[in-house]
Amino acid sequence: MNNLRLLAISTFGLESVVKREIQALGFEITRVSNGKVEFDAALEELPKANLWLRSADRVLLKMGEFQAFTFEELFERTKTIAWEDWITKDGKFTVTGKSVKSTLGSVRACQSIVKKAVVERLKEKYKTDWFEETGPEFTIQVSMLNDIALLTIDTSGSGLNRRGYRKHAGQAALKETMAAALVQLSFWDKDRLLLDPLCGSGTILIEAALLARNIAPGLNRGFAAEKWPILGEKTWQKARTEAKQAICSEPVLEIFGYDIDPDMIQHCQSNAKTAGVGKDIVFQQKDIKDLWIDRQYGILISNLPYGIKLGDFRELNEIYLSIHKTFKKKKGWSLYILTADKKFPDYFKRAHPDRVRKLYNGSIEVNYYQYYGERPPVNR
Ligand SMILES: C[S@@+](CC[C@H](N)C(=O)[O-])C[C@H]1O[C@@H](n2cnc3c(N)ncnc32)[C@H](O)[C@@H]1O
């Protein structure tokens, strides 16, 4: 049990970013599939995975995976798993579920069978018929896919996007995990200028600054597994201390965020301060129509308004034209635009994007249009 098989869950399309993050943390990847990256870790490394993963939605502990065509098979195989290794006698546990392309299509029935099997197992192991369920929480998930049951326990608790810094978010705010991925999918690094001219609550820029300063994104929040006795407070404390020591105070960053809405600028400043990067980003109220750039090289990453409401088209087109006008002669700028508007490349009057990546912002299908500029000379 000292060696764990963990699953980092991600938004579809971000698996390659999550994979890179996991490898950079020194873990060994064992499998990558849609929205899931599996990797091995030692028990005491569980805090590190939760504290440091930037683009994953949560970290699950893999308890078992097997074929199940009948409820009996599901029950019997679930009962063979050593749940008592994790779930304490006073543990409070719930079972969530999902089922895709499987004979066992009733999610509620799968959940109830798994719950029964786990209770049976714990009754035998703890030699009791009654569980108080007053202790730490364990969320089991049964996930059926093509008749394969995957059983996990969630180690993260609330989603890893909840870093704790975003007290104020705009209506169309990006998830922090997605923002971190957009930055990592770009050519930006801490030595280059970064701009988001429609920055909303500042998520993309704050995530970039966290990355540049090597601040663990989960440093200021708690995790479900933190309450589990198996790891103990000291292991978590050690991981947090190491994360604090790893913070880099040196980089002088050039990160700029603008938004037309003055309230959003105030929110950005307060969010960035809470995240510990208040001094690293310059926020300013500005209409994109007034954007003027005098720098030859830079990176723009922005999540545009999508114009889902009818009648927004003119406003959107003006935004596209303003970006085009500002950057058409700036060969040293790389532009990264996230939008659900599939007509964007037609109206944004620039050559074809160098790369388009299909992603999901919540349930909305979006595209990440990437236009590569010239790289700056080495000794700029
Ligand atoms: C999709 S939101 C950006 C959300 C942001 N990525 C976040 O995570 O909070 C788009 C932003 O564009 C801003 N905006 C709309 N029109 C603008 C304009 N003409 N100039 C500058 N900002 C504008 C809106 O106020 C809004 O905050």
PDBQT file of the ligand as one rigid body, heavy atoms in Angstrom, charges set to zero:
ROOT
HETATM    1  C1  LIG A 401     -14.590  36.112 -21.211  1.00  0.00    +0.000 C 
HETATM    2  S1  LIG A 401     -14.226  37.446 -20.131  1.00  0.00    +0.000 S 
HETATM    3  C2  LIG A 401     -12.577  37.113 -19.619  1.00  0.00    +0.000 C 
HETATM    4  C3  LIG A 401     -12.561  36.197 -18.437  1.00  0.00    +0.000 C 
HETATM    5  C4  LIG A 401     -11.192  35.971 -17.861  1.00  0.00    +0.000 C 
HETATM    6  N1  LIG A 401     -10.364  35.122 -18.687  1.00  0.00    +0.000 N 
HETATM    7  C5  LIG A 401     -11.321  35.386 -16.448  1.00  0.00    +0.000 C 
HETATM    8  O1  LIG A 401     -10.893  34.249 -16.222  1.00  0.00    +0.000 OA
HETATM    9  O2  LIG A 401     -11.904  36.044 -15.588  1.00  0.00    +0.000 OA
HETATM   10  C6  LIG A 401     -14.028  38.761 -21.234  1.00  0.00    +0.000 C 
HETATM   11  C7  LIG A 401     -13.736  40.115 -20.623  1.00  0.00    +0.000 C 
HETATM   12  O3  LIG A 401     -13.629  41.069 -21.670  1.00  0.00    +0.000 OA
HETATM   13  C8  LIG A 401     -13.978  42.323 -21.164  1.00  0.00    +0.000 C 
HETATM   14  N2  LIG A 401     -14.277  43.217 -22.298  1.00  0.00    +0.000 N 
HETATM   15  C9  LIG A 401     -15.374  43.235 -23.093  1.00  0.00    +0.000 A 
HETATM   16  N3  LIG A 401     -15.251  44.200 -24.030  1.00  0.00    +0.000 NA
HETATM   17  C10 LIG A 401     -14.049  44.800 -23.835  1.00  0.00    +0.000 A 
HETATM   18  C11 LIG A 401     -13.352  45.862 -24.467  1.00  0.00    +0.000 A 
HETATM   19  N4  LIG A 401     -13.883  46.505 -25.506  1.00  0.00    +0.000 N 
HETATM   20  N5  LIG A 401     -12.132  46.201 -24.008  1.00  0.00    +0.000 NA
HETATM   21  C12 LIG A 401     -11.571  45.556 -22.952  1.00  0.00    +0.000 A 
HETATM   22  N6  LIG A 401     -12.205  44.563 -22.278  1.00  0.00    +0.000 NA
HETATM   23  C13 LIG A 401     -13.427  44.171 -22.719  1.00  0.00    +0.000 A 
HETATM   24  C14 LIG A 401     -15.173  42.026 -20.275  1.00  0.00    +0.000 C 
HETATM   25  O4  LIG A 401     -15.357  43.051 -19.302  1.00  0.00    +0.000 OA
HETATM   26  C15 LIG A 401     -14.801  40.663 -19.681  1.00  0.00    +0.000 C 
HETATM   27  O5  LIG A 401     -14.254  40.818 -18.400  1.00  0.00    +0.000 OA
ENDROOT
TORSDOF 0
